[in-house]
């Protein structure tokens, strides 16, 4: 009887151990699945974008600021017209946030490819604006148009904007694709 009791207690302990291990594995799987968020990316017409009413206000102010004499782009006395294209905007959703990427065209670009990214900041519940510049040559740009991926060592410069000017916090920021 004593041996049966020991065997039953040992079996019950083993059952609890296995049950706890299974729960730990399930919790670990849930934690890992939270770490890997799905990123939904698509091109949209800006006017038909999901957050158009809010983002259009940010976009209009930004466009006005970029074309003002105090803009980061007005380095010379000549007026330079900055164009942000809205016909095909890259809209990305991930976690609880989203971004809008606009192609930027100006007379004397610093880099061959430049974009403006408007990112929804979940902490401030407002939009942050960034200038994203890709250091590519003409041939690399053609490769991108032909659906070849961007080289891993391509320099990407990200500058936070504040009223059309580069914020001092990010003004010297430059990094590679892992930014």
Secondary structure as the mmCIF struct_conf table of DSSP 4:
data_model
#
loop_
_struct_conf.conf_type_id
_struct_conf.id
_struct_conf.beg_label_comp_id
_struct_conf.beg_label_asym_id
_struct_conf.beg_label_seq_id
_struct_conf.end_label_comp_id
_struct_conf.end_label_asym_id
_struct_conf.end_label_seq_id
HELX_RH_AL_P HELX_RH_AL_P1 UNK A 2 UNK A 35
BEND BEND1 UNK A 36 UNK A 36
STRN STRN1 UNK A 40 UNK A 44
HELX_RH_3T_P HELX_RH_3T_P1 UNK A 46 UNK A 48
TURN_TY1_P TURN_TY1_P1 UNK A 50 UNK A 51
HELX_RH_AL_P HELX_RH_AL_P2 UNK A 52 UNK A 66
TURN_TY1_P TURN_TY1_P2 UNK A 67 UNK A 67
BEND BEND2 UNK A 68 UNK A 68
TURN_TY1_P TURN_TY1_P3 UNK A 69 UNK A 70
BEND BEND3 UNK A 71 UNK A 71
TURN_TY1_P TURN_TY1_P4 UNK A 72 UNK A 73
BEND BEND4 UNK A 76 UNK A 78
STRN STRN2 UNK A 83 UNK A 84
BEND BEND5 UNK A 87 UNK A 88
STRN STRN3 UNK A 89 UNK A 94
TURN_TY1_P TURN_TY1_P5 UNK A 95 UNK A 96
STRN STRN4 UNK A 97 UNK A 105
TURN_TY1_P TURN_TY1_P6 UNK A 107 UNK A 108
BEND BEND6 UNK A 110 UNK A 112
STRN STRN5 UNK A 113 UNK A 121
TURN_TY1_P TURN_TY1_P7 UNK A 122 UNK A 125
STRN STRN6 UNK A 126 UNK A 134
HELX_RH_AL_P HELX_RH_AL_P3 UNK A 138 UNK A 145
TURN_TY1_P TURN_TY1_P8 UNK A 146 UNK A 147
HELX_LH_PP_P HELX_LH_PP_P1 UNK A 148 UNK A 151
TURN_TY1_P TURN_TY1_P9 UNK A 152 UNK A 153
STRN STRN7 UNK A 156 UNK A 162
TURN_TY1_P TURN_TY1_P10 UNK A 163 UNK A 164
STRN STRN8 UNK A 165 UNK A 166
TURN_TY1_P TURN_TY1_P11 UNK A 168 UNK A 172
STRN STRN9 UNK A 175 UNK A 175
TURN_TY1_P TURN_TY1_P12 UNK A 177 UNK A 178
#
